[in-house]
Amino acid sequence: MKKTLRNPMLFERSDTTASQNGPLETNAGQRPTFAARFRCIGSDCEDTCCGDWDIPLDKITYLKYRQFPAEELRTLVSHFVIKREGMPHDSWYGSILRKQDGACPFFGADRLCAIQKQYGPELLSSTCSIYPRSLAVVDGVLEGSLSLSCPEAARQVLLEDDSTEQTGDLFSGQFRTDNVFGVRETKGLGAIYLQVRGLIVELIRDRTRPVWQRLLLIVDLCIRLDSLIDQDLIVASDIVTRFRNSLGQRSGSEFDRTSPDIACRLELAIFLSTQRCQDPDCGTRFKDVFWDFIEAIGSTTSSGADEDVYRFRNANQDHLEPLLSEAPFMLENYLLNYIYQHLFPFGRSGSNRFFPHTMSEEAILLVVRYSWMTTLLAGVAGLHGSSFGKSRLVSTVQSFTRAVEHTPYILEEALVFVRSRGLDTLSGLTKLLRS
């Protein structure tokens, strides 16, 4: 169950607010609060959040919508706002169903929310008020990252070098703070979660290694932590210290013994993308990305595997890698935001839609997402050639995130895929990362 921090209809500033984990403090130390800087661009958004998804309604908002006077909004509520039977908590008490075209019934021809226009942001559901922000309470402190399924959030995170280090006021009153996640308790190591996450952030920022090696070090760390006996905090801290001592000291032989396997990497991206595109809820933007990839790289039916590998290498080397060398912070920021948003590597609690995973599984899923996304990026870059730039990279990452982040089943299929092919090891994951 998500934790309720305060009355969802009260937007006054609060520097300390009680939570189930004790006093809720304002941002302290190096905590992510950059989500507070997000500003919705409304009708100018090229991929509105008011479509493709059924929207959860908390109980307070559901009851307020049912009290609308007899007018157009009341009619829409009677047709599209339902109570969800058997839900164990009030954060998902009801839902807003979509129209036949997939859009929210309150989404107007002016591409704005009719409820917000008439009653103000105070009557938005917690989901609509908070999105694309992702809020979490970590050790009594409210943190905020962003979902890159939103185009403007993707631009904010990916285009600014220090985006995840920028600070904002999460208690500004611009959005609700009553619907948050928590860190999932893993092997009794909750007391050192911040220590573990801090190390992972440092590993992501360590440019003495290529990104694929940084990710494999993170996988190695998670495997070692998973092997501990429950609540072995002393040994866990020693592991973290040993990994931290390796920062800035690249060893060229760490993972170089495993050769790249581009064919395997392409198989993963094609299989998972095909699965996602077959889902009726898959958006057209992701389908466009996938077909751009297919057109540039080839497919399992129109060309041979060797030809696909050849085209991928050229596209990656000639068009994607030059951009990433010029702006290495773009995908680093993607990973940092992911770590904060998903409370990696322990995982998030607070929703019955989350599948519980070990730290090793969380690390595998991080690698799978990164491999899948960057494989598609290489194809898009190959198709657009010299015109491929930062804006195209951002739109591809956004379309990918929207297709994957809100569809938990596809990641479970990814785990099955890597296990069935023996890729759930360091050497196997190396094949998915190296080019």
Legacy VTK file of the C-alpha trace (Angstrom):
# vtk DataFile Version 3.0
C-alpha trace
ASCII
DATASET POLYDATA
POINTS 435 float
0.000 0.000 0.000
1.299 3.459 -0.851
1.913 5.677 2.117
-0.332 8.704 2.686
1.809 11.646 3.633
-0.928 14.168 4.171
-4.439 15.165 3.164
-4.337 15.049 -0.630
-6.424 18.202 -0.956
-4.157 20.295 1.259
-1.364 21.983 -0.647
0.153 24.164 2.034
3.935 23.989 2.375
5.081 21.475 4.966
8.742 21.126 5.934
8.151 18.062 8.097
5.239 15.689 7.692
4.563 12.425 9.473
4.783 9.191 7.513
4.651 5.533 8.378
8.445 5.549 8.504
8.633 8.336 11.039
9.085 12.094 10.483
9.223 13.074 6.812
12.032 15.543 6.276
12.726 17.964 3.470
15.566 17.111 1.084
18.770 16.387 2.945
22.183 15.741 1.391
22.401 14.301 -2.094
18.772 13.321 -2.550
16.938 13.596 -5.884
14.409 16.433 -5.956
14.768 17.415 -9.608
11.211 16.224 -10.303
9.918 19.395 -8.653
11.342 21.425 -11.543
9.071 19.742 -14.087
6.442 21.901 -15.778
3.777 20.413 -18.039
3.568 22.033 -21.498
-0.125 21.157 -21.845
-1.583 21.369 -25.321
1.901 21.648 -26.838
2.788 18.100 -25.763
3.428 15.787 -28.702
2.515 12.585 -26.818
-0.094 13.446 -24.210
-0.456 11.344 -21.082
-4.267 11.552 -21.476
-4.440 8.394 -23.563
-3.501 4.697 -23.729
-3.921 4.141 -19.966
-6.816 3.566 -17.599
-6.271 6.111 -14.834
-6.427 5.029 -11.154
-8.544 7.165 -8.850
-7.987 7.472 -5.123
-11.082 7.330 -2.953
-11.200 11.047 -2.112
-11.054 12.065 -5.765
-13.571 9.412 -6.804
-16.115 10.718 -4.277
-15.533 14.327 -5.343
-16.115 13.439 -9.004
-19.374 11.731 -8.048
-20.517 15.040 -6.513
-20.154 17.082 -9.708
-23.343 19.055 -10.510
-25.634 17.855 -13.306
-23.699 19.089 -16.317
-21.406 17.688 -18.985
-18.706 16.560 -16.522
-21.300 14.731 -14.394
-22.466 12.869 -17.503
-18.913 11.849 -18.329
-18.370 10.696 -14.760
-21.464 8.509 -14.875
-20.249 6.814 -18.050
-16.496 6.533 -17.501
-15.705 6.709 -13.764
-16.075 3.346 -12.053
-15.438 1.911 -8.618
-12.966 -0.977 -8.551
-14.398 -3.797 -6.493
-12.197 -5.728 -4.104
-9.310 -3.231 -4.008
-7.547 -3.485 -0.625
-6.613 0.187 -0.294
-7.896 3.659 -1.103
-5.130 4.765 -3.480
-6.762 2.772 -6.318
-10.397 2.980 -5.284
-11.734 3.664 -8.774
-10.684 4.198 -12.368
-11.289 6.513 -15.302
-12.014 4.330 -18.304
-10.907 5.357 -21.775
-13.074 6.185 -24.759
-13.016 3.972 -27.843
-10.211 6.061 -29.362
-8.072 5.388 -26.276
-8.253 8.929 -24.893
-9.353 10.026 -21.436
-13.001 11.173 -21.596
-12.043 14.454 -19.921
-9.405 15.218 -22.572
-10.855 18.033 -24.656
-10.481 19.098 -28.281
-8.111 21.812 -27.019
-5.854 18.994 -25.702
-6.436 20.084 -22.104
-8.118 18.446 -19.118
-11.735 19.594 -18.712
-11.671 18.922 -14.957
-8.560 21.025 -14.417
-9.935 23.826 -16.609
-13.191 24.008 -14.651
-12.107 23.189 -11.095
-8.348 23.742 -11.022
-5.477 21.327 -10.306
-6.787 20.633 -6.796
-9.349 18.205 -8.214
-6.927 16.140 -10.238
-6.450 12.576 -9.079
-3.161 11.804 -7.377
-2.013 9.986 -10.544
-2.772 12.938 -12.813
-1.425 15.494 -10.338
1.881 13.733 -9.736
2.700 12.296 -13.187
5.353 12.297 -14.616
6.924 12.749 -11.208
7.710 9.608 -9.235
7.767 10.223 -5.490
9.298 7.996 -2.847
10.042 8.135 0.859
13.589 6.946 1.527
14.750 6.882 5.131
12.087 9.437 6.053
12.960 11.861 3.224
10.694 12.645 0.276
12.486 12.172 -3.061
11.305 12.883 -6.583
12.486 11.608 -9.964
10.717 11.552 -13.345
9.083 9.086 -15.684
10.674 9.518 -19.113
7.467 8.284 -20.729
6.592 12.004 -20.755
8.290 13.914 -23.630
8.965 17.037 -21.574
10.336 14.999 -18.656
12.615 13.138 -21.081
13.926 16.447 -22.398
14.510 17.759 -18.872
16.492 14.693 -17.795
18.405 13.843 -20.970
19.358 17.237 -22.371
20.920 18.872 -19.308
24.310 17.637 -18.118
23.547 17.970 -14.398
19.793 17.372 -14.573
19.619 14.737 -11.821
21.653 16.935 -9.476
19.392 19.962 -9.803
17.182 20.666 -6.807
13.559 21.664 -6.455
10.872 22.056 -3.814
8.803 18.887 -3.618
6.495 20.635 -1.128
5.777 23.569 -3.439
2.062 22.801 -3.600
2.179 22.440 -7.395
1.318 18.747 -7.156
0.088 16.237 -4.613
2.431 14.348 -2.311
0.063 11.751 -0.899
0.883 8.895 -3.265
4.438 7.658 -2.879
6.565 4.530 -3.065
8.913 3.019 -0.527
12.089 0.936 -0.652
11.329 -2.782 -0.686
12.982 -4.560 2.226
15.655 -6.900 0.831
17.626 -9.372 2.948
17.373 -7.039 5.931
19.773 -4.569 4.309
17.478 -1.553 4.443
19.825 0.281 6.805
22.493 0.525 4.087
20.229 1.210 1.109
21.525 4.751 0.716
25.112 3.503 0.960
24.483 0.935 -1.785
22.657 3.405 -4.017
25.332 6.025 -3.498
27.967 3.590 -4.739
25.878 2.720 -7.808
25.473 6.410 -8.633
29.256 6.808 -8.417
29.754 3.790 -10.679
27.424 5.266 -13.305
29.402 8.529 -13.231
32.820 6.834 -13.449
33.909 7.553 -17.019
37.181 5.677 -16.680
35.146 2.704 -17.939
32.709 2.436 -20.857
29.062 2.319 -19.821
28.747 -1.412 -20.524
31.513 -2.159 -18.007
29.931 0.121 -15.408
26.669 -1.787 -15.768
28.400 -5.141 -15.396
30.102 -3.946 -12.209
26.659 -3.040 -10.886
25.395 -6.514 -11.785
28.417 -8.051 -10.023
27.697 -5.939 -6.929
24.064 -7.059 -6.859
25.013 -10.723 -7.249
27.391 -10.459 -4.301
24.819 -8.702 -2.123
22.226 -11.313 -3.034
24.544 -14.070 -1.849
24.647 -12.724 1.702
22.870 -14.203 4.647
19.968 -12.010 5.771
20.910 -8.901 7.765
24.652 -9.347 7.294
25.216 -5.590 7.331
28.932 -5.733 8.163
29.816 -7.953 5.206
27.498 -5.948 2.932
29.258 -2.718 3.922
32.639 -4.358 3.249
31.465 -5.329 -0.248
30.342 -1.769 -0.920
33.698 -0.436 0.293
35.660 -2.802 -1.964
33.659 -1.750 -5.006
34.038 1.918 -4.123
37.823 1.477 -3.940
37.759 0.342 -7.573
36.342 3.668 -8.781
38.626 5.408 -11.237
40.896 2.361 -11.499
39.868 0.701 -14.717
41.097 -2.830 -15.295
40.935 -3.625 -18.990
40.606 -7.355 -18.447
37.575 -7.267 -16.137
34.972 -8.299 -18.709
36.902 -8.353 -21.975
37.111 -12.144 -22.154
33.507 -12.386 -23.405
33.086 -11.391 -27.034
30.163 -9.274 -28.255
27.188 -11.186 -29.647
25.299 -8.714 -31.821
23.000 -11.404 -33.203
21.854 -12.245 -29.654
21.374 -8.586 -28.874
19.281 -8.091 -32.018
17.216 -11.172 -31.211
16.357 -9.759 -27.780
15.318 -6.354 -29.184
13.270 -7.849 -32.015
11.536 -10.429 -29.822
10.558 -7.997 -27.041
9.582 -5.210 -29.457
7.394 -7.593 -31.460
5.702 -8.784 -28.278
5.005 -5.218 -27.208
3.758 -4.088 -30.632
1.223 -6.930 -30.696
-0.425 -5.529 -27.565
-3.513 -3.415 -28.475
-2.387 -0.816 -25.906
0.963 -0.217 -27.604
1.256 3.381 -28.823
1.970 4.299 -32.428
5.153 6.167 -31.505
6.867 3.014 -30.286
5.651 1.096 -33.328
7.188 3.812 -35.510
10.492 3.470 -33.629
10.480 -0.298 -34.118
9.741 -0.060 -37.832
12.493 2.543 -38.233
14.801 0.008 -36.593
13.621 -2.805 -38.871
14.018 -0.653 -41.977
17.574 0.294 -41.018
18.877 -3.013 -39.684
16.793 -5.601 -41.502
14.592 -8.341 -40.130
14.661 -12.063 -39.602
12.676 -12.593 -42.831
14.005 -10.000 -45.270
17.744 -10.407 -44.689
20.289 -12.780 -43.265
21.545 -12.557 -39.695
25.059 -11.660 -40.844
23.714 -8.746 -42.879
21.698 -7.494 -39.901
24.782 -7.619 -37.676
26.821 -5.753 -40.299
24.227 -2.986 -40.642
23.862 -2.688 -36.872
27.617 -2.291 -36.365
27.772 0.430 -39.002
24.746 2.281 -37.674
26.041 2.122 -34.109
29.588 3.123 -34.984
28.826 5.810 -37.566
25.780 7.545 -36.104
24.947 6.620 -32.480
28.374 6.408 -30.833
29.551 9.831 -32.156
26.532 11.496 -30.530
27.033 9.625 -27.249
30.738 10.546 -27.262
29.779 14.197 -27.702
27.108 14.073 -24.969
27.881 11.091 -22.685
25.656 12.563 -19.984
22.481 11.734 -21.942
22.396 8.001 -21.267
24.154 8.435 -17.919
21.244 10.654 -16.886
18.827 8.012 -18.153
20.472 5.448 -15.869
20.674 7.784 -12.874
17.010 8.712 -13.174
16.161 5.011 -13.494
18.089 4.215 -10.303
16.272 6.924 -8.354
12.834 6.201 -9.829
12.955 2.426 -9.328
14.738 2.587 -5.944
17.350 0.351 -7.495
18.604 -2.209 -6.631
16.190 -3.045 -3.779
13.103 -2.170 -5.813
9.901 -0.312 -5.040
7.031 -1.171 -2.744
3.667 0.534 -2.754
1.757 -0.992 -5.660
0.232 -4.396 -6.290
1.387 -4.041 -9.919
5.048 -4.394 -8.932
6.652 -7.806 -9.273
9.090 -8.502 -6.416
12.621 -9.238 -7.629
15.962 -10.047 -6.091
18.742 -7.488 -6.480
20.290 -9.670 -9.179
17.006 -9.704 -11.092
16.682 -5.941 -10.750
20.192 -5.630 -12.216
19.372 -8.007 -15.079
16.273 -5.968 -15.910
18.330 -2.772 -15.906
20.760 -4.336 -18.395
17.926 -5.708 -20.535
16.222 -2.317 -20.727
19.485 -0.589 -21.577
20.435 -3.174 -24.217
16.970 -3.174 -25.783
16.730 0.618 -25.855
20.242 1.298 -27.195
19.805 -1.410 -29.848
16.694 0.380 -31.094
18.552 3.698 -30.870
21.289 2.387 -33.155
18.701 1.368 -35.731
16.943 4.739 -35.621
20.329 6.461 -35.885
21.233 4.305 -38.887
17.988 5.172 -40.654
18.295 8.928 -40.137
22.051 9.104 -40.614
23.553 12.576 -40.314
20.189 14.048 -39.275
20.114 11.894 -36.141
20.686 14.169 -33.164
19.747 14.801 -29.560
16.073 15.497 -30.235
15.658 12.218 -32.123
17.453 10.345 -29.324
15.155 11.929 -26.727
11.972 11.056 -28.651
13.160 7.464 -29.113
13.952 7.050 -25.400
10.582 8.575 -24.493
8.643 6.317 -26.867
10.514 3.264 -25.590
9.931 4.185 -21.948
6.224 4.775 -22.491
5.875 1.374 -24.150
7.839 -0.520 -21.491
7.617 1.244 -18.128
3.857 0.954 -17.723
3.662 -2.657 -18.927
5.098 -4.884 -16.169
4.438 -8.158 -18.005
6.923 -7.383 -20.793
9.803 -7.289 -18.310
8.774 -10.646 -16.884
8.933 -11.991 -20.442
12.391 -10.447 -20.720
13.534 -12.382 -17.645
12.216 -15.605 -19.167
14.037 -14.794 -22.427
17.464 -14.224 -20.857
17.159 -17.262 -18.591
16.098 -19.565 -21.409
19.218 -18.578 -23.349
21.626 -18.669 -20.437
22.154 -14.911 -20.545
21.443 -14.294 -16.839
25.152 -14.382 -15.934
27.893 -11.791 -16.160
29.233 -13.320 -19.361
25.733 -13.637 -20.817
24.819 -10.036 -20.021
28.138 -8.917 -21.526
26.854 -10.262 -24.865
23.825 -8.008 -24.580
25.881 -4.889 -23.815
29.030 -5.001 -25.933
28.988 -3.764 -29.511
LINES 1 436
435 0 1 2 3 4 5 6 7 8 9 10 11 12 13 14 15 16 17 18 19 20 21 22 23 24 25 26 27 28 29 30 31 32 33 34 35 36 37 38 39 40 41 42 43 44 45 46 47 48 49 50 51 52 53 54 55 56 57 58 59 60 61 62 63 64 65 66 67 68 69 70 71 72 73 74 75 76 77 78 79 80 81 82 83 84 85 86 87 88 89 90 91 92 93 94 95 96 97 98 99 100 101 102 103 104 105 106 107 108 109 110 111 112 113 114 115 116 117 118 119 120 121 122 123 124 125 126 127 128 129 130 131 132 133 134 135 136 137 138 139 140 141 142 143 144 145 146 147 148 149 150 151 152 153 154 155 156 157 158 159 160 161 162 163 164 165 166 167 168 169 170 171 172 173 174 175 176 177 178 179 180 181 182 183 184 185 186 187 188 189 190 191 192 193 194 195 196 197 198 199 200 201 202 203 204 205 206 207 208 209 210 211 212 213 214 215 216 217 218 219 220 221 222 223 224 225 226 227 228 229 230 231 232 233 234 235 236 237 238 239 240 241 242 243 244 245 246 247 248 249 250 251 252 253 254 255 256 257 258 259 260 261 262 263 264 265 266 267 268 269 270 271 272 273 274 275 276 277 278 279 280 281 282 283 284 285 286 287 288 289 290 291 292 293 294 295 296 297 298 299 300 301 302 303 304 305 306 307 308 309 310 311 312 313 314 315 316 317 318 319 320 321 322 323 324 325 326 327 328 329 330 331 332 333 334 335 336 337 338 339 340 341 342 343 344 345 346 347 348 349 350 351 352 353 354 355 356 357 358 359 360 361 362 363 364 365 366 367 368 369 370 371 372 373 374 375 376 377 378 379 380 381 382 383 384 385 386 387 388 389 390 391 392 393 394 395 396 397 398 399 400 401 402 403 404 405 406 407 408 409 410 411 412 413 414 415 416 417 418 419 420 421 422 423 424 425 426 427 428 429 430 431 432 433 434
